[in-house]
Amino acid sequence: MGVVISLEKVRAKRPERRRPTDPSVDPAFVTAWEAIFEALELVETIPLPKTARARELLLQGLGVMLEMEKRRLSQCSKR
């Protein structure tokens, strides 16, 4: 007769492996990105002086988000 090996027991004995994280997907970034683009669409459809300022601020926010994401991706690629 053969020996039955339990895969669960073998896996439990192994040191835990870290799953590689996917640096290209950050749910918080996607959520914020979608909200900002929705706000941009609204701001661009209402031509008022205050909406022009809101558009500038939204574009600045997008710039900051993109810089942060570039830094995060470069840190992930160094690992």
N, C-alpha and C positions, 0 to 999 in steps of 0.2 A: 504494500500500500504506500501511497505517496503522502507527503507532508502537506497539510493545508496551511497556507500562509494568509494571514489577515492583512489586507492592504491598509486598513485603518490603524492597526497596531504598528506596522512598519512606518507609516507616515507620522504617527504620534512620537516615535522614537527619534525621527530626524529633527535637526534644528530647524526652526521656523525660517522659511525663506521669505524675503520681502518681495512682494509683487511689484514689478516695475510700474511706476505711475506714468500715465500718459500726459506728458507736459503740454500737449496741444489742446487739451480740453479742461477748462476751468469753469465750472458751472456758475460761479459768482460773476465772472467776467462776462459770460454770455448773457446772464440776466440783466446786468447793468447796461451792457451794450444795446440790448433790445429796448430797454426803457429809454435810453438816451436818443436812439433813433426814432422812436415813437414821438418823443417830445420835439425833436427836430422837425418832424413832419407837421406837427400841430403848429409850431412856431412859424414855419415857412408859409403856411396857408393863411395866416392872419397878419397882414401888413400894417403893423403899428410901430411907433418908435420904441416902445418897451420890448416888443418881441424881437426887434433887431438886437437889442442888448442881450436878451435871453439866448438868442442864437449864438452870439459870440461866446457867452459863458458855456453853453453846451459844447461848442467846438473846442474850447479850452479843456473842458472836462474829458472829452474824447482823446485829446492829445496826452493828457496825464495818464489816462487808462492805457493807452497804447505804449507809452514809455514804461509803465509798470509791468505790462505784459511782456515786453521785449526783455526787460531785466530778468523776469521770472523764467522765461524760456531759455535765456543764456545760462542761468544758474542750473537749470535742469539738464542742459546739454553737457555741462562740465562734470556732472556726477557720473 
